[in-house]
Amino acid sequence: MNLITFLLQAEGAAAASAQPGNSSWSMWVMLVLIFVVMWFFMIRPQRKQQKELQKFREGLKKGDKIVTIGGIYGTVAEVKEKTLLIEVDGNVKLRVDKNSVVKDFSEASQQQ
């Protein structure tokens, strides 16, 4: 009887020690899965949007109608490497950094 009890206890201990190993493995799988989902739904679209915005900023030319981060609407009068000269109203011109331009409002008005 003691031998059977000993074997059952040894078998139970082996099963108990195997279970935490399986749970830690499945935990890593879940963490990797969560990271992949976050990358697919959050990081990837943001990178795509940043690339499109950078391409837009590099393609600016004289006469484009733009909006700055601060909400200033204007028309591009001059393009330099890092700055733009925009005409806001009449003879009012502002020099702004290219990184402050967020969209082309002439396209938005055509779509609506």
TIRO-2110 file (N, C-alpha, C; in Angstrom, 1 decimal):
// TIRO-2110
0.8, -1.2, 0.0, N, 1, A
0.0, 0.0, 0.0, CA, 1, A
0.9, 1.3, 0.0, C, 1, A
2.0, 1.2, 0.7, N, 2, A
2.8, 2.4, 0.8, CA, 2, A
3.5, 2.6, -0.6, C, 2, A
3.8, 1.6, -1.3, N, 3, A
4.4, 1.8, -2.6, CA, 3, A
3.4, 2.5, -3.6, C, 3, A
2.1, 2.1, -3.5, N, 4, A
1.1, 2.7, -4.4, CA, 4, A
1.0, 4.2, -4.0, C, 4, A
0.9, 4.5, -2.8, N, 5, A
0.8, 5.8, -2.3, CA, 5, A
2.0, 6.7, -2.7, C, 5, A
3.1, 6.1, -2.6, N, 6, A
4.4, 6.8, -3.0, CA, 6, A
4.3, 7.1, -4.5, C, 6, A
3.9, 6.1, -5.3, N, 7, A
3.9, 6.3, -6.8, CA, 7, A
2.9, 7.4, -7.1, C, 7, A
1.7, 7.4, -6.5, N, 8, A
0.7, 8.4, -6.8, CA, 8, A
1.1, 9.8, -6.4, C, 8, A
1.8, 9.9, -5.3, N, 9, A
2.4, 11.2, -4.9, CA, 9, A
3.4, 11.7, -5.8, C, 9, A
4.3, 10.8, -6.3, N, 10, A
5.4, 11.1, -7.2, CA, 10, A
4.7, 11.6, -8.6, C, 10, A
3.7, 10.8, -9.0, N, 11, A
3.0, 11.2, -10.2, CA, 11, A
2.3, 12.5, -10.1, C, 11, A
1.7, 12.8, -9.0, N, 12, A
1.1, 14.1, -8.8, CA, 12, A
2.1, 15.2, -8.7, C, 12, A
3.2, 15.0, -8.1, N, 13, A
4.3, 16.0, -8.1, CA, 13, A
4.8, 16.3, -9.5, C, 13, A
5.0, 15.3, -10.3, N, 14, A
5.5, 15.5, -11.6, CA, 14, A
4.4, 16.3, -12.5, C, 14, A
3.2, 16.0, -12.3, N, 15, A
2.1, 16.7, -13.0, CA, 15, A
2.1, 18.2, -12.5, C, 15, A
2.2, 18.4, -11.3, N, 16, A
2.2, 19.8, -10.7, CA, 16, A
3.4, 20.6, -11.2, C, 16, A
4.6, 19.9, -11.3, N, 17, A
5.7, 20.7, -11.7, CA, 17, A
5.7, 20.9, -13.2, C, 17, A
5.0, 20.1, -14.0, N, 18, A
4.9, 20.3, -15.4, CA, 18, A
3.9, 21.5, -15.7, C, 18, A
2.9, 21.6, -14.9, N, 19, A
1.9, 22.6, -15.2, CA, 19, A
2.4, 24.1, -15.1, C, 19, A
3.3, 24.5, -14.2, N, 20, A
3.8, 25.9, -14.2, CA, 20, A
4.6, 26.1, -15.4, C, 20, A
5.4, 25.1, -15.9, N, 21, A
6.1, 25.3, -17.1, CA, 21, A
5.2, 25.6, -18.3, C, 21, A
4.1, 24.9, -18.4, N, 22, A
3.2, 25.2, -19.5, CA, 22, A
2.5, 26.5, -19.4, C, 22, A
2.2, 26.9, -18.2, N, 23, A
1.6, 28.2, -18.0, CA, 23, A
2.5, 29.4, -18.3, C, 23, A
3.8, 29.2, -18.0, N, 24, A
4.8, 30.3, -18.3, CA, 24, A
5.0, 30.3, -19.8, C, 24, A
5.0, 29.2, -20.5, N, 25, A
5.1, 29.2, -21.9, CA, 25, A
3.9, 29.9, -22.6, C, 25, A
2.7, 29.6, -22.1, N, 26, A
1.5, 30.2, -22.7, CA, 26, A
1.5, 31.7, -22.3, C, 26, A
2.0, 32.1, -21.2, N, 27, A
2.1, 33.5, -20.9, CA, 27, A
3.0, 34.3, -21.9, C, 27, A
4.1, 33.7, -22.3, N, 28, A
5.0, 34.3, -23.3, CA, 28, A
4.3, 34.4, -24.6, C, 28, A
3.5, 33.4, -25.0, N, 29, A
2.8, 33.4, -26.2, CA, 29, A
1.8, 34.5, -26.2, C, 29, A
1.1, 34.6, -25.1, N, 30, A
0.1, 35.7, -25.0, CA, 30, A
0.7, 37.1, -25.1, C, 30, A
1.8, 37.3, -24.4, N, 31, A
2.5, 38.6, -24.5, CA, 31, A
3.0, 38.9, -25.9, C, 31, A
3.5, 37.9, -26.6, N, 32, A
3.9, 38.2, -28.0, CA, 32, A
2.7, 38.5, -28.8, C, 32, A
1.6, 37.8, -28.6, N, 33, A
0.4, 38.0, -29.4, CA, 33, A
-0.1, 39.4, -29.1, C, 33, A
-0.1, 39.9, -27.9, N, 34, A
-0.6, 41.2, -27.6, CA, 34, A
0.3, 42.3, -28.3, C, 34, A
1.6, 42.0, -28.2, N, 35, A
2.5, 43.0, -28.9, CA, 35, A
2.3, 43.0, -30.4, C, 35, A
2.0, 41.9, -31.0, N, 36, A
1.8, 41.9, -32.5, CA, 36, A
0.5, 42.6, -32.8, C, 36, A
-0.5, 42.4, -32.0, N, 37, A
-1.8, 43.1, -32.2, CA, 37, A
-1.6, 44.6, -32.1, C, 37, A
-0.9, 45.0, -31.0, N, 38, A
-0.7, 46.4, -30.8, CA, 38, A
0.1, 47.0, -32.0, C, 38, A
1.1, 46.3, -32.5, N, 39, A
1.9, 46.8, -33.6, CA, 39, A
1.0, 47.0, -34.8, C, 39, A
0.2, 46.0, -35.1, N, 40, A
-0.7, 45.9, -36.3, CA, 40, A
-1.7, 47.0, -36.3, C, 40, A
-2.3, 47.3, -35.1, N, 41, A
-3.4, 48.3, -35.0, CA, 41, A
-3.0, 49.7, -34.6, C, 41, A
-1.8, 49.8, -34.0, N, 42, A
-1.4, 51.2, -33.5, CA, 42, A
-0.2, 51.7, -34.1, C, 42, A
0.9, 51.0, -34.1, N, 43, A
2.2, 51.5, -34.5, CA, 43, A
2.3, 51.6, -36.1, C, 43, A
1.8, 50.5, -36.7, N, 44, A
1.9, 50.5, -38.2, CA, 44, A
1.1, 51.6, -38.9, C, 44, A
-0.1, 51.9, -38.5, N, 45, A
-0.9, 53.0, -39.1, CA, 45, A
-0.2, 54.4, -38.8, C, 45, A
0.3, 54.5, -37.6, N, 46, A
0.9, 55.8, -37.2, CA, 46, A
2.2, 56.0, -38.1, C, 46, A
3.0, 55.0, -38.3, N, 47, A
4.1, 55.2, -39.2, CA, 47, A
3.7, 55.5, -40.6, C, 47, A
2.7, 54.9, -41.1, N, 48, A
2.2, 55.1, -42.4, CA, 48, A
1.8, 56.6, -42.6, C, 48, A
1.1, 57.1, -41.6, N, 49, A
0.6, 58.5, -41.6, CA, 49, A
1.8, 59.4, -41.5, C, 49, A
2.8, 59.1, -40.7, N, 50, A
4.0, 60.0, -40.6, CA, 50, A
4.7, 60.1, -42.0, C, 50, A
4.8, 58.9, -42.7, N, 51, A
5.5, 58.9, -44.0, CA, 51, A
4.7, 59.7, -45.0, C, 51, A
3.4, 59.6, -45.0, N, 52, A
2.6, 60.4, -45.9, CA, 52, A
2.7, 61.9, -45.6, C, 52, A
2.7, 62.3, -44.3, N, 53, A
2.9, 63.7, -44.0, CA, 53, A
4.2, 64.2, -44.4, C, 53, A
5.3, 63.4, -44.2, N, 54, A
6.6, 63.8, -44.6, CA, 54, A
6.7, 64.0, -46.1, C, 54, A
6.1, 63.1, -46.9, N, 55, A
6.1, 63.2, -48.3, CA, 55, A
5.3, 64.4, -48.8, C, 55, A
4.2, 64.7, -48.1, N, 56, A
3.4, 66.0, -48.4, CA, 56, A
4.3, 67.2, -48.2, C, 56, A
5.0, 67.2, -47.0, N, 57, A
5.8, 68.4, -46.7, CA, 57, A
7.0, 68.6, -47.7, C, 57, A
7.6, 67.5, -48.2, N, 58, A
8.6, 67.6, -49.2, CA, 58, A
8.1, 68.0, -50.5, C, 58, A
6.9, 67.8, -50.8, N, 59, A
6.3, 68.1, -52.1, CA, 59, A
5.6, 69.5, -52.2, C, 59, A
5.7, 70.3, -51.2, N, 60, A
5.1, 71.6, -51.2, CA, 60, A
5.8, 72.5, -52.2, C, 60, A
4.9, 73.3, -52.9, N, 61, A
5.4, 74.2, -53.9, CA, 61, A
4.7, 75.5, -53.8, C, 61, A
5.1, 76.5, -54.5, N, 62, A
4.5, 77.8, -54.5, CA, 62, A
3.1, 77.8, -55.0, C, 62, A
2.2, 78.4, -54.3, N, 63, A
0.8, 78.4, -54.7, CA, 63, A
-0.1, 77.4, -53.9, C, 63, A
0.5, 76.5, -53.2, N, 64, A
-0.3, 75.5, -52.4, CA, 64, A
-1.0, 76.1, -51.3, C, 64, A
-2.2, 75.8, -51.0, N, 65, A
-2.9, 76.3, -49.9, CA, 65, A
-2.8, 75.3, -48.7, C, 65, A
-2.3, 75.8, -47.6, N, 66, A
-2.0, 74.9, -46.5, CA, 66, A
-2.6, 75.4, -45.2, C, 66, A
-2.5, 74.6, -44.2, N, 67, A
-2.9, 74.9, -42.8, CA, 67, A
-1.8, 74.5, -41.9, C, 67, A
-1.4, 75.4, -40.9, N, 68, A
-0.3, 75.1, -40.0, CA, 68, A
-0.9, 74.4, -38.7, C, 68, A
0.0, 73.9, -37.9, N, 69, A
-0.4, 73.3, -36.6, CA, 69, A
-1.2, 74.2, -35.8, C, 69, A
-0.9, 75.5, -35.8, N, 70, A
-1.6, 76.5, -35.1, CA, 70, A
-2.9, 77.0, -35.6, C, 70, A
-3.3, 76.4, -36.8, N, 71, A
-4.6, 76.7, -37.4, CA, 71, A
-4.5, 77.9, -38.3, C, 71, A
-3.3, 78.3, -38.8, N, 72, A
-3.2, 79.5, -39.7, CA, 72, A
-3.3, 79.0, -41.1, C, 72, A
-4.3, 79.5, -41.9, N, 73, A
-4.5, 79.2, -43.3, CA, 73, A
-3.7, 80.1, -44.1, C, 73, A
-3.1, 79.6, -45.1, N, 74, A
-2.3, 80.5, -46.0, CA, 74, A
-1.9, 79.8, -47.3, C, 74, A
-1.3, 80.6, -48.1, N, 75, A
-0.8, 80.1, -49.5, CA, 75, A
0.7, 80.2, -49.5, C, 75, A
1.3, 79.2, -49.9, N, 76, A
2.8, 79.1, -50.0, CA, 76, A
3.3, 80.2, -51.0, C, 76, A
4.2, 81.1, -50.5, N, 77, A
4.8, 82.1, -51.4, CA, 77, A
6.2, 81.7, -51.8, C, 77, A
6.9, 81.0, -50.9, N, 78, A
8.3, 80.7, -51.1, CA, 78, A
8.6, 79.4, -50.3, C, 78, A
9.4, 78.5, -50.9, N, 79, A
9.8, 77.3, -50.3, CA, 79, A
11.3, 77.2, -50.2, C, 79, A
11.8, 77.0, -49.0, N, 80, A
13.2, 76.8, -48.7, CA, 80, A
13.4, 75.4, -48.2, C, 80, A
14.6, 75.1, -47.8, N, 81, A
14.9, 73.7, -47.3, CA, 81, A
14.1, 73.3, -46.1, C, 81, A
14.1, 74.2, -45.1, N, 82, A
13.5, 73.9, -43.8, CA, 82, A
12.3, 74.9, -43.5, C, 82, A
12.1, 75.9, -44.3, N, 83, A
11.1, 76.9, -43.9, CA, 83, A
10.2, 77.2, -45.1, C, 83, A
9.1, 77.8, -44.8, N, 84, A
8.1, 78.2, -45.9, CA, 84, A
7.8, 79.7, -45.6, C, 84, A
7.5, 80.4, -46.6, N, 85, A
7.0, 81.8, -46.5, CA, 85, A
5.6, 81.7, -47.0, C, 85, A
4.6, 81.9, -46.1, N, 86, A
3.2, 81.8, -46.4, CA, 86, A
2.5, 83.1, -46.4, C, 86, A
1.7, 83.4, -47.4, N, 87, A
0.9, 84.6, -47.5, CA, 87, A
-0.4, 84.3, -46.8, C, 87, A
-0.7, 85.1, -45.7, N, 88, A
-1.9, 84.9, -44.9, CA, 88, A
-3.1, 85.7, -45.5, C, 88, A
-2.8, 87.0, -45.6, N, 89, A
-3.9, 87.9, -46.0, CA, 89, A
-3.3, 89.1, -46.7, C, 89, A
-3.6, 89.4, -47.9, N, 90, A
-3.0, 90.5, -48.6, CA, 90, A
-1.5, 90.5, -48.6, C, 90, A
-0.9, 91.5, -48.0, N, 91, A
0.6, 91.5, -48.0, CA, 91, A
1.2, 90.9, -46.7, C, 91, A
0.4, 90.3, -45.9, N, 92, A
0.9, 89.7, -44.6, CA, 92, A
1.5, 88.3, -44.9, C, 92, A
2.8, 88.2, -44.7, N, 93, A
3.5, 87.0, -44.9, CA, 93, A
4.2, 86.5, -43.6, C, 93, A
4.2, 85.2, -43.4, N, 94, A
4.8, 84.6, -42.2, CA, 94, A
5.8, 83.6, -42.7, C, 94, A
6.9, 83.5, -42.0, N, 95, A
7.9, 82.4, -42.2, CA, 95, A
7.6, 81.4, -41.2, C, 95, A
7.4, 80.2, -41.6, N, 96, A
7.1, 79.0, -40.7, CA, 96, A
8.0, 77.9, -41.0, C, 96, A
8.2, 77.0, -40.1, N, 97, A
8.9, 75.8, -40.3, CA, 97, A
8.1, 74.8, -41.1, C, 97, A
8.7, 74.0, -41.9, N, 98, A
8.0, 73.0, -42.7, CA, 98, A
7.2, 72.0, -41.9, C, 98, A
7.8, 71.7, -40.7, N, 99, A
7.2, 70.7, -39.8, CA, 99, A
5.9, 71.2, -39.2, C, 99, A
5.6, 72.5, -39.3, N, 100, A
4.4, 73.0, -38.7, CA, 100, A
3.2, 72.9, -39.7, C, 100, A
3.5, 72.5, -40.9, N, 101, A
2.4, 72.4, -41.9, CA, 101, A
1.8, 71.0, -41.7, C, 101, A
0.4, 70.9, -41.6, N, 102, A
-0.2, 69.7, -41.4, CA, 102, A
-1.1, 69.2, -42.5, C, 102, A
-1.6, 70.1, -43.3, N, 103, A
-2.5, 69.6, -44.4, CA, 103, A
-2.6, 70.6, -45.5, C, 103, A
-3.1, 70.1, -46.6, N, 104, A
-3.4, 71.0, -47.8, CA, 104, A
-4.9, 71.2, -47.8, C, 104, A
-5.4, 72.4, -47.5, N, 105, A
-6.8, 72.6, -47.4, CA, 105, A
-7.5, 72.8, -48.8, C, 105, A
-6.7, 72.9, -49.8, N, 106, A
-7.4, 73.0, -51.1, CA, 106, A
-8.0, 71.7, -51.5, C, 106, A
-7.3, 70.6, -51.2, N, 107, A
-7.9, 69.3, -51.5, CA, 107, A
-9.1, 69.0, -50.6, C, 107, A
-9.1, 69.4, -49.4, N, 108, A
-10.3, 69.2, -48.5, CA, 108, A
-11.5, 69.9, -49.0, C, 108, A
-11.3, 71.1, -49.5, N, 109, A
-12.5, 71.9, -49.9, CA, 109, A
-13.0, 71.3, -51.2, C, 109, A
-12.2, 70.7, -52.0, N, 110, A
-12.6, 70.1, -53.3, CA, 110, A
-13.4, 68.8, -53.0, C, 110, A
-13.1, 68.1, -52.0, N, 111, A
-13.8, 66.8, -51.6, CA, 111, A
-15.2, 67.0, -51.0, C, 111, A
-15.4, 68.2, -50.4, N, 112, A
-16.7, 68.4, -49.7, CA, 112, A
-17.7, 69.0, -50.6, C, 112, A
END
